[in-house]
Amino acid sequence: MDSDRTFGGASNFVTKCKNELKWEDLSKDTVMDVGCGYNFYCSRAILHQFPNVGLLIALDKYPSVIMEMRPFKDELFENKIMSKTIQCSAADIEIR
């Protein structure tokens, strides 16, 4: 992703992925947001473009990102967390 670390930047990135990778229906797919960050911008952008995604795994190498997760003013995101469509985990993909 480029240096535009906003929800709008994440939405543009997801749109680019959608177009280049020909994403249409992710209802049977698992998507990972590696390095989700405190604001979960990419996770939220994925949900807004693909609200029926099968499973979204949000990873960040810093446990505080996941443990200090706060309520968002994003009802869709909150509902998907409650329904376990989003799973969050602290993990560093560079370490086995």
N, C-alpha and C positions, 0 to 999 in steps of 0.2 A: 504494500500500500504506500502511497506517496505521503508527504509530510502534512497533509491536510487532516489533522486529527479532530474532526468534528463529525457530528451525525451526517451532515451533508456530504462531507468527504467520503465517509463510509458508504453512504447510499450510492454515490457515484462509482465507487470501487465495485460494489455488488452489481450494479447495472453493467459495468464493464465485464465482469465475470459472466453474468447472465448472457450477454451478447456473444462474447468470444467463446465461451464453453457451451453455448446453446442450451442453457438451463431453461426448462419449461415447467416441469412438475417435480418438486422435490419431496412429495408426500411419502415416498417410500425410501428416501435417502437419509443418510446421516451426514451432517455437515459439521466441520470443526472450525471454530474461531480460535486460532492459536495466538496467544498474546492479547486476550480480550480487553485488558485494561479496566480501570475503575468505572468507566462509563458504558462499557459493553456496546460501543457504537456499531461495530460490524454485526454482532449478534442481533441487535435491534434492527439494523438495516435489512438483514436477511429475513427476519420475521415479517417486516413490513412489506417486503416484495414477495415472500413465500410463506404466508401465514399457516399453511398446512404442511410445513416441513416435517419429515418423519421424526427426526431427532437432531437437536443442535447441542453440540458439546462445546462449551466455552472453557478454554484453558488459559491460565496465566501462571508464570513461574513464581510469582510472589503470592504466598498464602494469604497475605492481608487483603488482597484484591477480592478473593472469594469469601474470606471470613468476615470482612467488614462490609459485605454487600448490603446496601441500603435500599429502601423503597425508591422506585423510580416513578416519575410522572408519565409512565408509559403503560397503560392498562394491558395492552396486548402482551408486552414483555412479562409483566407481573403474572398474568394468567397462565402463560406458557411455563413459567418457573413453577407455579403451584401445581400444574398438571404433569410435571416431570418431562415435558417436551424439551425443556432445556435442562441440561445437566452441567454443573459447574465443578471444576476441579483445579487444584493447584498442581501443576506439573511442568517440568522443564523438559522439553522434547529433545534437548541436546544431551540429556543424561538418561541412561537406561534405568 
